[in-house]
Amino acid sequence: PPINKNDKKPSKWPEWDGSKENYSTYIDLLLAKIDVDWDHLGGHKA
């Protein structure tokens, strides 16, 4: 059966506590989220 696009929910946005120590980790999480969501929405297949 075809995949229902409504079943594909974006992942949660990562949260950053504002500290410089955690900034690079936050950016990594942000990039990972964007990559996963892009893939879920079919971005890599377009």
Secondary structure, 3 states (H helix, E strand, C coil): CCCCHHHCCCCCCCCCCCCHHHHHHHHHHHHHHHHHHHHHCCCCCC
